[in-house]
Amino acid sequence: MIFNKTGEVRDGFFVVGWSHNPIYLLKGKTPVFFVGGLALLGGVYREAITSILNGDSPRMAFITHVHFDHCGAVPYLKKAFPGLKAAASKKASDILKRPNAIKLIQTLSAGAANVLFEFDEAKLVRDPFEPFEIDRVLQDGDVVELADGLTVQVLATPGHTWDFLSYYVPEKKLLVASESAGCALSSGYISTDCLTDFGVYMNSLKRLVSLEAQILCQGHRSVYVDEDVGAFLQRSIRSALDFKAMVEEYWLKEKGDLRRVLERIRKAEYDPLPMPKQTEPAYMINLEARIKSVLNHLGLEKASSL
């Protein structure tokens, strides 16, 4: 099964806010959520969480990485739910202390308004993103105990970013992997989101396959359930190898012209997608990094910045 809407996926586990850019809520005696969402949708997430928890409050926000669309609503939600703690990697904590990183998050967050046309303007949070404290620094191998006999296992899965953590709840075979598992676009194409190092990305992806999860949460749009989990992960591995081959082919055909390689891949991947989709500035930043990570992995001439 592929779950691509908001609501309860299974046994007290919910997609909340907006399926295109969700927060994942695990209800129970110790309610927690995974991924930090878009800053503009802070109020939408709050309303959904409040409704599901019937007056209770989430205790912890498990953040995968601090890209603008995966941590943006956390400062708003920390104010909305006093006592909410944010958990992420040491690298994520360090990034949130960098003024240039905060400025980029603010710029990309504001630009996301262009794809939120289905939401009433009055529901959008227009306050600029603010840096926030990581209350609990996590690392690979940590286990966070919740009530009801549940645990959250922490897995370092870099490759999309260096600060990336995935989260596995073994008692529910629930895996929140976001972009470290690849990201299926609305066309069905799986984007290989290797922004840092293609080889490291592949190693993380293979580690996720070994978990035999029965619920797999993407960073955007879809949750895969039961037999669709393994099928998706195998497709993601094949897509990554295809992306590597495509970059190599275009790089050689375009004689090392990075701008032309970027344009060819944008036309193939991004242009055909219907709205809503990732904003083009954010997509192009990521695409350049993805291409460079493959070129470096292949040992080809290092790409210069545009």
N, C-alpha and C positions, 0 to 999 in steps of 0.2 A: 504494500500500500504506500502511496505517496500522499502525504498530508500537506496541502498548500493553501491553508486558510487559517484564521485565528480560531481559538477554541481548544477543547480538551483533546489531546492526542490519545492518551491512555493513562488510566490509574492515577489521576491527580497531577498529570503533567500537561501544561498548557502552552500554546503559542499565543502571546498577547500583543496587542497594539496594532501591528500591521504586518501581514505575512511577508511582505517584500523586505522588511527590515525589522524583524521581531525581537522581542525579549522572550526568553523561555523560563516559565515559572513552574517550580516544583512545590506543590502544596503539601502540607503536613504539619506536624507539631513544631517543626523548625522550617518554616517556608523560606526558600531561597530562590534567586533567579540567576540566570546565566546570560551573558552578553549585555552590553550597556546601551544599545540603541542610538537613535538620532536625537540630538538636543531639541530639535523642533517638535518632536513627538513626546516630550516628557509628560505633558498633561494627559495624553492619550494612554500611555503606559500606566500612569498612576491610576487613572479611572478604571482601567481593566483589572489591574492588580487588586485594587480596593474591592471591586465587585466580587472577584473570585475568592478572596480571603475573608470576606464578610467581617470586616473591621480589624482583622489581624494584620500584622505588618511583616514584610520580608526581613530576615535577619542579615542576610549577606548577599552581595552581588559578586558573582564569579565572572571576572572579566577575562576574555580570551586574549585581546590585544587592544592597543589604544589608538586604533584608527578612528576617525571622526564618527563613523556610522556604527561603531561597536562599543563606544564608551561615552558618547555625547550626552545621553540623558542622565548619567549617574549623578552629577552634582545636583541636578534638580530633584532626583528621587531621594537623595540623601537628606535633602531639606524636607521633602514631603513625608518621609518615613523616618522620624528621629530614631537613632539607634542602628540604622542600616550601616553595615560595614562593607567596604569595598575590598576585594581580594584580587591580586594579580601578581605578576612576576616582578622581580627586582628591576629588570630592564624597563618594564612598563612604568614602574614608579619613578625611575630616573627620567624617562621621556617626559612625563608630566611636570617635571621641574624645569624644562627647557622653554624659554620664551618663544623661540621660533616655532617649536612644535605646537604650542598653544595657539599661536597666531594662525598656523595652517589649519588646525582643527576648527577654529572660529570661522575662517574664510570658507572652507568646504562645507561646514554645517549650514551657514547662511545660504550657500548656493543650492543646497538640497531642497529648498522651498519650491524650486522649479518642477520637481517631480511629485509634489504632494498635493496635486490639484484635486484629489478626491476628498480631501479633508477641509472642513470648515475653517476658514482663516482664524476664527475666534478660538479654535482649539490648539493652535500652534503656539509654542513658547518662543517668543522672539528675543528673549534675553540672551546676550552673548554667552557662549560656553565659558565656564570658569574652571581653572585647574582644581583638582580635588586630591585629597589625601588617600593613598592606598593604606588601609588600616591593617591588613594582613598580607604580608609578602609570602608568596608561595613559590615552591620549586619542585622540580621533577621528583616524584616518589612520595610527596606529602599525601596524607589521607586526612580529610576533614570529616569528623563524625557529626552526623545530624541525629535528631530524634527518630523514633520509629525503626531503629536498626539500620538506617541508611548511612552510607558513606560516600564521599566524593573523592575519587582518586585523581591526583594531579599529574598530567603528562606534559612534559616539555615537547612541543611539536613545532620547532622553528622551520622556516623555509618561506612561508608567506611573509612573516616578520620575524625578527630575532627575539622579540618579547613574547612570542605566542605560547599560550597554554591551552591544552584541551582538557576536558573534564569527563570522567567516566563514573557512573553510578552503577556498580556491578550488580547490586540487588535488583535493579530494574533493567539491566543491560542497556543503559541509556548513555549515549555518547554525544557530547556537545563538542564538535570538531570545527565548526565554522569553515573558513577558507583553507584550513590546513588539509582538508580532504578534497580540495577542489570545489568549484561552485557551479552548479547547473544553472544556466541562464534560461530565460523564458522560452527560448528556441529549442531547448534540450541539449545544446552544446555545453560541454563542461569546460569552464575556464580554468586553466592551470595557473594558480595564483602564487607563483614562485618569485616573490619580489626580491629575495635576498640571495638565495643559492639554490640552484636547481637540484643538485645532488642531495643537499640537506632536506629539501622539500620532499623528494622521492623517498628518502629514508623515513621521514615522519609519516608519510602516507602509508608505507608498508607496515609501520608499527600499528597504525590505526586498524588496518585490515586484520591483524592478529587478535584483536580484542573480541571478535565475534559478537558485536553489538546487535541488538534487535531494534533499537531506535537510534537514528543518526540525524543530528540537527545541523543543518547548513547555516551559513551566515545570512543567507537570503532565500526567501521564497518557499523552500521545501523541507519537510521532515520525511525521511525514509524509514519505513517500518518493515520488520520481519525480513522476508527473502529479498526485498528491494534494497536492503542495506548492503549486503555483499555484492549484489549486482552493480549497484552504483559505484562502489569503491573499485571494483575491477575495471569498470568503464573509465573511472577517473585516472587510473594508472595508464590505460591505453591512450587516453586523451593527452596526458602529460608527454608521453613518448611521441605522439603525433605533433604536439606543439613544438617540441625540441626539433623535430625533423623539418617543420615548416619554417622556423626561424633560421635554421642552417641553410635551407634552400633559398629563401629570400635574401639572406645576407650575401650569398655567393652570386645570385642573379643580379642583385643591385650593387655589386662590387663594394660592399661595406658602407653604403649610404644609409645611415641609421634612420634618417627622416623618411626615406622612401620605404624602408622596411616597416616602420611604424604605420605609414599610411596604408600599406597593403593589408596589414593585419587588422587595422581598424575597420577597413571596408568589409573584411570577411567576418569579423566578430561582432562589432558594435553597431554599425550602420543598419543592419537588417532587424535589429531588436525593436519590438514595439515599446511604447511607454506604458508604465513607468520603468525606467532603467537608470543605472548609475549615471551621474552627471558626467558630461564629456571631459571636463578638466580633471576630475578624479580618475576617470578611466585612463586618460593619456599619461598621467603621472605613473599609474600602476603599470601600464603597458610597457613604457620605456624600461622600468625596473625589471619586468619579467623577461624582456628580450635580452637585456644585459646579463641577467643571471644565467641564461642559457648560453650566451656567447662565451662567458667566462668558463662555464662548465666544459664547453667544447674546446677551449683553448684557442679560440679564434682571436683575431686582433681586437684588442680592448676598444669598446665603443666610446667615443667621446660624447660629452653632453651636448645637447642641441643648443 
